[in-house]
Amino acid sequence: MDDDYIEVLEKNPFRLIMKVQRTGNRLYKVELVTVAPTCLLSSIANDAWLWHGRLGHVNFQALKQIVDKKMVGGVPLIQHPNQVCQACLAAKQIRKPFPKSMLWRANEPLQLVHVDLCGPITTSTPAGNKYFMLLVDDCTRWTTVYMLKTKDQAVDAFIKFMAEAENNTGQHIKILKSDRGGKFLASSFPKVCENAGIKHQFTAPYTPQQNGVVERKNRSVMEMARSLLKSMEIPRIFCVEAVRHSVYLLNRLPTKSMGLRTPYEGWNGRKPHLGHLRVFGCRGHVKVVGNHLRKLDDKSVPMVYFGIEEGSKAHRINPHNKKIVVSRDVVFEEFVKWVWDAVSDAEFLENREKADGQFFSSVFIRSDVASGDVQDA
């Protein structure tokens, strides 16, 4: 700085960068002209960029390899430049890799819970359910599913899950992880988490990999549900029943992250018993009970097996009239499918009408199909 001038110099190599005169208000005003960026392809003076352009913007590692390994001739020795090619970024940029395994995992139940909402289901159930919400405990991989008619019911389902899970485990939910769907960003959901002292974590936009535990569970549930429906040729209208039964089974089957324990054992502290299971969708003959059974009336009615009733030592049976019957007096034909055609329907309804008025006196009837949630029986 000399004679009201300020000089900016570069030491190596030595050169003058700028020289600015002090203004009247004792400031040094520098006027810089913005230079338009130069297309890297136009910088053909450098052999690396020249051959990068000639060979269709191939990556510089491949460009260097074909010269070093003498795979081709006529190409000079290439050195990787420090700059990046904007055209390559625009045409080829990919996402950063995700870790193959979680860097941290919960060591106690409810320390971290993953949640996701699936739907809308193409064919809604007779009860009008179009969505289901999965909640997976990170420590035990125990899964709970709730059937929903609309997305705004997710808040009420989570409140119900929180009360039941905390009462069952004696722990409190510490962290809830979800995507950035509108149902989780609505004002009511964050308020529930805030009042309960739950830290709500969100994935980055369009990055379901960051919530991979529940996303993978969602895939497993849907794969098993489709297999159950296809194997027994069950109409899609009962897909929610298949989802419900799939969650029930997956909680009692091994998973890689749990080693030699099932999610059921991790959540309840005891091994599950599977002797009561039957083939989903098979034919079951349900005992007709009541005080008004006539001498020549049928003593059983054929129905379709749809899994285990939650909280009961009984089976869920569909009498083919969009209702669910719960009964323990069932004889199964596990290798016999229900034929969903008009002839079978007429035969079924004929048997059903004979028992009408006397069958349901001692069994429980649900007014819809799979409108509730799944818990341990």
N, C-alpha and C positions, 0 to 999 in steps of 0.2 A: 504494500500500500504506500503510494508515494504521489505527492502533488495532486491530491484529490482524486487519484485513480486507484482502483483495485485491480490487481492482476491475478489470474488463476493460471498456474503452471502445472505441467506434467513433468515429473522427474525423470522417468525412464520410458521412452526416450524423452529428452528435455524438449519441451515445446510450450508455446503460449496457447492456452485454451481460450481465454477471454480477457478483455481489458475494458473496464467500465468506469465511467466518470461519475463522481458524486453529484447528486442533484441539490437543489436549493434547500430542501427539507432534510438534508444530511442522510439521504438514503441512496443506495446504489440500485438503479433500475436496470434490469436485464431484460431485453426483448428477445425472446426465443421464437424461432419459426419452426412449427411442427412439420416434420417430414413424413410424407405418406409411406407406410410400410412397403418394403420391396418384396415382391413375390420371390420366394426362395428358388423357384425354378428358373427365374430370370437371372440368377446369379450363376451363370454358366461358366464364369472364369475359373471356378473351383471344379476340379475333376469329379469330386464326390457328388456334388449337386448335379453336375452335368449327366453323369451316368445314372444317378438316381432318377432323373427325369427320363432318360432314354429307355431305362428298363422298367417303365411303368410304375414308378414310385415303390419299388421293392425295398424292403427294410435293409438298413445298412449292414446288419450282421450277415445277411445272405449275400450282399454285394461284396463284402470283404472276404467271405468264405470262398466264393467262386474264383477269386484271384489267388488267395493264399494256398488253396488246395489244387490250383491249376486245373480247375474243372472246365474252364473256357479259355479262349485266347482273344487277344485284341482289346482287353480291358486293363487299364493301368492300375497300379497299386492304390487302394482306396483307404483313406483314414476317416473314421467316424467324426463328423462335425459336431460341435457343441450345440448348435441350434436345432430347432424342431421344424418339421415341414408342416405348415398350416393346412395344406391340402390333404396330407395324410391324416391329420387329426380330424378334419371334417369328415373324411370318408371312412376311417378305420378305427377311430377311438373306441375302446372297450371299457367295461367296468373293472374296477379294481377287484382282485380276487378276495373271496371270503374265506375265513378260517375253516378248516375241515372239522374242527371240534370246538366246543365252547371253552373260552378261556376261564370262565368261572361258573360253578354250579352250586345251587343251594344245598346246604347240608342238613336242613330240617324242613318238615312240611310247612307249606304256606309262606316260606321265606321269599319265594318268587313264584308267581302264577302267570301262565301264558293264556291269552284269550283271543279268540277269533270268531267271526260270524260268517257262516256259509249260507249262500242263497242269492237270489230266490230260486227255489226248486221249481223245475219246469212244470211238474204236475203237483199241484197243492193237494194236501190231504183232505179227507172229508171234514175235518175240524177246521180247515182253512189255514193250517200251518204251512208257511213258505220258507222259513229260515230255521236254522239251528245254531246254537252258540256252544262252542267247545271251550272248556276251561281245563288246563293241564297243570298239575302241580309239578314244578321243576325237580323237586327232590325225589319224589316217589313215582312220577309219571302217571299218577292216578288221574283219570279223565272223567269229567262230568259234562253231560249234554243237556241243553234245554231247548225245547221246541217253541218257536215263536211265530206269531201271525204277522207281526210287523217289526221293523228294526227298533222302534222306540221301546219295545218291551225288554230290550237288553238290559236296561238299568234295573228294572224290577227283578229280572233273573239273576243279575249279579248280587243284588242285595240278599236274595234268598240263598244263593250259594255261599256268600260270606258268612251268614248266620249259621248255616248248617255245618260248613267246613270248620269254622272256628270252634263250634260246640263239640264237634267230633274229635278234633285233634288237640284241643286245649291251646292252640297257637293262634296268632293273629297274622293276617295277611300283611306282609311288609312291602312287597313290590308287585305291581301289576304291569305286565308288558303286553302291548297291543299295537296294531297298525294305526294309521292316521285316518281311519274311516270316520264318517260324520257321526255315527252312533256313539263313538268313543270321545269325540271332541265336543259333543253337545254339552250345554251348560250343566245339565243335571248329572251327567256321569262324573266330570271332574269334581263336582260339589260333593258327591257321595264319597269319593276317594279322599278328598280333603278333610271331611268330617271324621272319617275313620282313621286318619293318619297314614293312608296308603300312598306310597310314592308311585306315581303313574309314569311309566317309561314308554316312549313311542319309537317305532322304527323310522328310519329315513324314508322320505317319499319314494314309492315304487321300489321298495327294498324288502320284500317279504322274507328274504334270507336271514334277516336279523331277528326274526321271530320264528326260526326254523322248527322249534320243538312242536308248536301247535300246528304249523303248516304241514309238517310231516305226519302228525297224528290225523289231521284232517284228511290227508291222502289215504292213510291206512283205513280209516273209517269208511270212506267212500268206496275203496276197492273191495272191502269185505261186504259192504252193503250190496254192491252190484253183483257180487258173486252169489250172495244169498238169494237175491231176486231171480237171477238168470238160471241158477241150478234147479230151482223149484217152479220156474215159469210163473212167478207172482206178478200181478199188474203193478205198474209204477206208482199207482195211487197209494200203495202201502210202503213206499220207500222210507218214510220216517220210522215205521216199525222196524225196518231192516237196520236203519242207522242206530236206533235205540238198542237193538240186540247186539249190534257190532261193538258198540262201546262197552256193553256188559261183558262181552267175551274178551275184548282186548285188555280190559282191566285184570283179567285172570290168565293171560297168556304172557310168555316171556318176551322181554324187550331187551335189546342190546345194552342200553344204558343202565339197566338194573341188574345185570349179571345173572346170578342164580336165584334171584327173587322176582316175584311178579309185582306189578303195581298194587294189587290187592293186599299182598303181605306187607309192602312198604307203608301203605295207608292205614291198614287195620291191625297190623301186628300179628297176624296169624295167616296160615296157608288157606287158600280157597278150596272148597269141595265142589266138584263138577259132576257128581253122580246124578243130579237132577236134570241135566240138560237133555234136550231132544233136538232133532233136526228141524231147523227153522223152516216153516212153510209146509210141514208134513200134515197128514190127516190125523185128527184126534177125535175120539168118540167120547163125548161129555155126558156124564150121568144126569138124567132128568130127575130132579128132586122136587118134592112137594106133597101136599096132603090130598090133592085132587087127581092123582094119576089113575086113569081108568084101566080096567083089567087088560084090555087089548092095545093100549097105547105103547108106543116105543119107549124103552127105558133109557135110550141114549140118542144123542143127536150128533151127526158128523159136523165137525168144524175144522178150522185151520189154526195150527199152532204158531203163535207169534212171540214166543219167548217167555221170560219170567216176570211176574208182577212184582214191582218194587215194594219192599217192606212186607212181603207176604211169602209164605211157603205155598205158592200156588202158581198156576200157569195162566198166561194171557191167550185167550182163544177168540178167534174172529168168527161169529156166526153168519158171515156173508151179508150182513145188513148194516154195515158201517158202524157197528158198535163193538166194544171189546167186552168179553165175558171173562171173569176170573173164577177159576174152579180148580180144585185139587183132585177131583174124581174124573180122571181122564185116562183112556186107554189109547195108546198111540200106534199108528202104522207109519213108522219113520221112513220107509222106503216108498211110500205111496204119495204121489203128488195130488193136490187138489186140481181137478180139471175145470178151468175157468171158462166154461162155454154154456150155452143156453140150456142144453139137456141136463147138465149137472146142476145148473141153477134151479131149474124147475123141480128136479128131484130133491134138491136140498130144501127148497121152500116148502115142498109138500111135507117133508119130515118136520120142518121147523114149525109149520102151522099146527101140526098135531100136538106138539108139546107147548104151544103158546098158552100162556096163562098159568102154567104150573111149573115150568122149568126154572123161572127166575125168582122163586120164592126163597131159595137158600143160597143163591150165588150172587156175586156182586157184578153189576153192569156199569161199564163206562159209557157215557153218552156220546163219546167221540173216539177217534183213533189217534193215539199217541199225542195227546194234547199236553201231557205233563212232562216231567223230566226224569232222568235216570239216576237212581241211587242204588246203593247196595241192598240186596234182598237179605 
